Amino acid sequence: MIVLHMLLLAAGFAALIKGADLFVDGSSALAGNFKISKVIIGLTIVAMGTSAPELAVSISAALQGSNEIALSNVVGSNIFNLLGVLGVCAVIHPVPVDKAILKRDIPVSIAATVLLLLMSGARALLQGALPRFGMNDIVGSVSRVTGVVLFLIFSGYTVYLIADARKRAGGEEAGEKVPLWKCAALISAGLALIIGGGQAVVYGARAVARTFGMSETLIGLTIVAVGTSLPELVTSVVAARKGETGLAVGNVVGSNIFNILMILGISSAIHPIGVNGASVYDMAILIGISIVAYLFSLKGKDINRTEGAIMLLLYAADMAFAIMR
């Protein structure tokens, strides 16, 4: 039976990756028809497309009552995006960070994570109560009200980005236009694969977790998080190799914002998400590494190969901590 569950998990990941690929192609072509900058495309269309697997998995988990996977998938994906994806990109090619991303988007990403921690499990962390609880004990929650607040913030942020893109649209060169019907077909096919793959991943992950005695938080933070972040990894690495660094960094930062505000907003609005001790620690860790990545970016307005290697080592250390705790 475990073999079937593993095959289902693998098939789900394959569908998510292919679906995200089709969705990104269609969405990028659609955005390109309107001469939107590559940085804005990375922060919005591509970020949303590559985060679609996380959206599918988290909403499926919320609907099925697997709330630990819904939260740990988002937090784990954001950690992997910052340390794993940006780390690999920087090792391949030093990654310059756009001024707008430094001034606006990275601070928004950090602020969104801080807000999530404050509105969910910060009380237990600040009062020093976590040591009295087990890692799997519920110490807080992401309520429906919190979900609505996160979603409204995301809506405002997106409207601002679109308005900013419209102001700058005249300065972008038009690429080869793709027929609207083809864009719609790619987007529709991508979404279908993403939805089906998300259902398969959640079901398979829960079955594997039970078989090996793993908590849903751990499997969401590791296997599911890395699996659903593969589109970000592939997209950003390809972009970095082609010198499209604005797209690479914009994709990662935009995905992290989308994951916190949009995905957790919708998931917790569907069903309140219980926050256990492990997730509180993980949110605090995410804030810390976000600040580290921000400082690396500020230092030389880019992330160099040495800093990329440090980020990969930090990710390995975080995964070791998650498995051992």
C-alpha positions in Angstrom: 0.0 0.0 0.0 2.8 2.4 0.8 4.1 2.0 -2.8 0.8 3.1 -4.2 0.8 6.1 -1.8 4.4 7.0 -2.9 3.4 6.7 -6.6 0.3 8.9 -6.0 2.6 11.5 -4.2 5.0 11.4 -7.1 2.2 11.7 -9.7 0.8 14.6 -7.8 4.1 16.5 -7.8 4.6 15.8 -11.5 1.1 17.2 -12.2 1.8 20.3 -10.1 5.1 21.0 -11.8 3.7 20.6 -15.3 0.6 22.5 -14.4 2.6 25.4 -13.0 4.8 25.3 -16.1 1.8 25.7 -18.4 0.2 28.3 -16.2 3.4 30.4 -16.1 3.8 30.1 -19.9 0.2 31.2 -20.5 0.2 34.0 -17.9 3.6 35.4 -18.9 2.6 35.5 -22.6 -0.7 37.2 -21.6 1.2 39.8 -19.5 3.9 40.2 -22.2 1.1 41.2 -24.7 0.5 44.3 -22.5 4.2 45.2 -22.1 4.5 44.7 -18.3 8.0 44.8 -16.9 9.8 41.6 -16.1 10.2 42.5 -12.4 6.4 43.1 -12.1 5.7 39.9 -14.0 8.0 38.0 -11.6 6.3 39.6 -8.6 2.8 38.9 -9.8 2.0 36.6 -12.7 5.0 34.2 -12.4 5.0 34.3 -8.6 1.3 33.4 -8.5 1.7 30.7 -11.2 4.7 29.1 -9.4 2.8 29.3 -6.1 -0.3 27.7 -7.5 0.8 24.3 -6.2 1.1 25.7 -2.7 -2.4 27.2 -3.2 -3.8 23.9 -4.4 -2.2 21.9 -1.6 -3.1 24.3 1.2 -6.7 24.7 0.1 -7.1 20.9 -0.4 -5.6 20.4 3.1 -8.0 23.0 4.6 -11.0 21.3 3.0 -9.8 17.9 4.2 -9.1 19.2 7.7 -5.3 18.7 7.5 -4.6 22.1 8.8 -1.1 21.3 9.9 -0.1 20.7 6.3 -1.8 23.9 5.1 0.3 26.1 7.4 3.6 24.1 7.4 3.5 23.9 3.6 3.4 27.7 3.3 6.1 28.3 5.9 8.3 25.5 4.6 7.9 26.7 1.0 8.9 30.2 2.0 12.0 29.0 3.8 12.9 26.9 0.8 12.3 29.8 -1.6 14.6 32.1 0.4 17.4 29.8 1.3 17.2 27.0 -1.3 16.0 28.7 -4.5 17.9 32.0 -4.0 20.9 30.1 -2.7 21.1 27.9 -5.8 20.6 30.9 -8.1 23.3 32.9 -6.4 25.8 30.0 -6.6 25.1 29.6 -10.3 25.3 33.4 -11.0 25.4 36.4 -8.5 21.9 37.7 -8.3 21.4 41.5 -8.4 18.3 42.7 -6.5 16.1 45.4 -8.1 15.8 48.6 -6.1 12.0 48.4 -6.0 12.2 44.9 -4.5 14.7 46.1 -1.9 12.6 49.1 -0.9 9.1 47.6 -1.2 8.7 43.9 -1.7 11.2 42.3 0.7 10.0 44.5 3.6 6.4 43.6 2.7 7.3 39.9 2.8 9.0 40.3 6.2 6.1 42.4 7.6 3.5 39.8 6.4 5.3 37.0 8.2 5.6 39.1 11.4 1.9 39.9 11.2 1.1 36.2 10.7 3.1 35.3 13.8 1.6 38.1 15.9 -2.0 37.1 14.9 -1.5 33.4 15.4 1.0 32.0 17.9 3.1 35.0 19.2 1.5 35.0 22.6 2.9 31.5 23.5 6.3 32.5 22.1 6.5 35.9 23.9 5.3 34.5 27.2 7.8 31.7 27.1 5.1 29.1 27.2 6.3 27.0 24.3 8.8 24.9 26.4 5.8 23.7 28.5 4.1 22.4 25.4 5.0 19.7 23.0 5.9 20.6 19.4 2.6 19.1 18.2 0.5 20.8 20.9 -1.8 23.6 19.6 -0.7 27.0 21.0 -2.6 29.4 18.7 -4.6 29.6 15.5 -5.0 31.4 12.2 -8.7 32.4 12.5 -11.1 33.2 9.7 -10.8 36.9 10.7 -7.1 36.7 10.3 -7.5 35.1 6.9 -9.8 37.9 5.7 -7.3 40.5 6.9 -4.4 38.7 5.1 -6.5 38.5 1.9 -7.4 42.2 2.0 -3.8 43.2 2.5 -2.8 41.0 -0.5 -5.6 42.6 -2.6 -4.3 46.1 -1.8 -0.7 45.1 -2.5 -1.7 43.6 -5.9 -3.7 46.6 -6.9 -0.7 48.8 -6.1 1.6 46.6 -8.2 -0.8 46.7 -11.2 -1.1 50.5 -10.9 2.7 50.8 -10.7 3.0 48.5 -13.7 0.6 50.6 -15.8 2.7 53.7 -15.1 5.9 52.0 -16.3 4.3 50.1 -19.2 5.4 52.5 -21.8 9.1 51.9 -21.2 9.0 48.1 -21.9 9.6 46.6 -25.3 6.9 44.5 -26.7 7.7 40.9 -27.2 6.2 38.5 -29.7 2.4 38.4 -29.1 0.7 35.1 -28.4 -2.9 34.7 -29.4 -5.3 35.2 -26.5 -7.0 31.8 -27.2 -3.6 30.1 -26.7 -2.9 32.0 -23.5 -6.4 30.9 -22.2 -5.8 27.3 -23.2 -2.4 27.1 -21.4 -3.7 28.8 -18.3 -6.8 26.5 -18.2 -4.8 23.3 -18.7 -2.3 24.4 -16.1 -4.9 25.1 -13.5 -6.6 21.7 -14.1 -3.3 19.9 -13.5 -2.5 22.0 -10.5 -5.9 21.3 -8.8 -5.7 17.6 -9.5 -2.1 17.4 -8.4 -2.8 19.3 -5.2 -5.5 16.8 -4.2 -3.1 13.9 -4.9 -0.2 15.4 -3.0 -2.3 16.0 0.2 -3.8 12.5 0.1 -0.5 10.8 -0.6 1.4 12.9 2.0 -1.1 12.2 4.8 -0.9 8.4 4.0 2.9 8.4 4.0 3.0 10.5 7.2 0.8 7.9 9.0 2.8 5.0 7.7 6.2 6.3 8.9 4.8 7.9 12.1 5.7 11.4 10.9 3.7 14.4 12.0 1.8 16.3 9.3 3.7 19.4 10.3 7.1 17.7 9.5 6.0 16.2 6.2 4.4 19.6 5.2 7.5 21.5 6.1 9.8 19.1 4.2 8.5 16.8 1.5 5.4 18.8 0.5 7.1 22.2 0.9 10.0 21.3 -1.3 7.8 19.5 -3.8 5.4 22.4 -4.2 8.3 24.8 -4.5 10.0 23.0 -7.4 8.3 25.4 -9.9 9.9 28.3 -8.1 13.3 26.5 -8.2 13.1 25.6 -11.8 11.8 29.0 -12.9 14.3 31.0 -10.9 17.3 28.8 -11.9 16.4 29.0 -15.6 15.9 32.8 -15.2 19.3 33.2 -13.4 21.1 31.2 -16.1 19.6 33.4 -18.8 20.5 36.6 -16.8 16.9 37.4 -16.1 17.7 38.2 -12.5 14.7 40.6 -12.1 12.4 37.7 -12.9 14.3 35.3 -10.6 14.3 37.4 -7.5 10.8 38.8 -8.2 9.5 35.2 -8.5 10.9 34.2 -5.1 9.8 37.4 -3.2 6.4 37.5 -4.9 5.8 33.9 -4.2 6.5 34.3 -0.5 4.2 37.3 -0.3 1.5 35.4 -2.2 2.0 32.3 0.0 1.5 34.2 3.3 -1.2 36.7 2.4 -3.2 34.9 -0.4 -2.9 31.2 0.3 -3.1 31.3 4.1 -5.8 34.0 3.8 -8.0 31.8 1.7 -7.1 28.5 3.6 -7.9 29.9 7.0 -11.1 31.7 5.7 -12.3 28.2 4.6 -11.3 26.6 7.9 -9.4 28.0 10.9 -5.9 26.6 11.1 -4.5 25.4 14.4 -0.9 26.5 15.1 1.3 24.1 17.0 4.5 24.8 18.8 6.7 23.6 15.9 4.9 26.1 13.5 5.5 29.0 15.9 9.3 28.2 15.9 9.2 27.9 12.1 7.5 31.3 11.6 10.2 32.9 13.8 12.9 31.1 11.8 11.4 32.4 8.6 11.4 36.0 9.9 15.1 35.5 10.9 16.3 34.2 7.5 14.2 36.8 5.7 16.2 39.5 7.5 19.4 37.7 6.7 18.5 37.5 3.0 17.5 41.2 3.1 20.9 42.2 4.7 22.8 40.2 2.1 20.8 42.0 -0.7 21.5 45.5 0.9 25.2 44.9 1.4 26.1 45.0 -2.3 22.7 45.3 -3.9 23.1 41.7 -4.9 23.5 38.1 -3.4 26.9 36.7 -4.3 28.1 33.1 -4.6 29.5 33.0 -1.1 26.3 34.3 0.4 24.4 31.8 -1.8 26.5 28.9 -0.3 25.8 30.2 3.2 22.1 30.3 2.5 22.2 26.6 1.3 24.0 25.6 4.5 21.4 27.5 6.6 18.7 25.5 4.8 20.4 22.2 5.5 20.7 23.2 9.2 17.0 24.2 9.4 16.0 20.9 7.9 18.2 19.0 10.4 16.6 20.9 13.2 13.0 20.2 11.9 13.7 16.4 11.6 15.5 16.1 15.0 13.1 18.1 17.2 
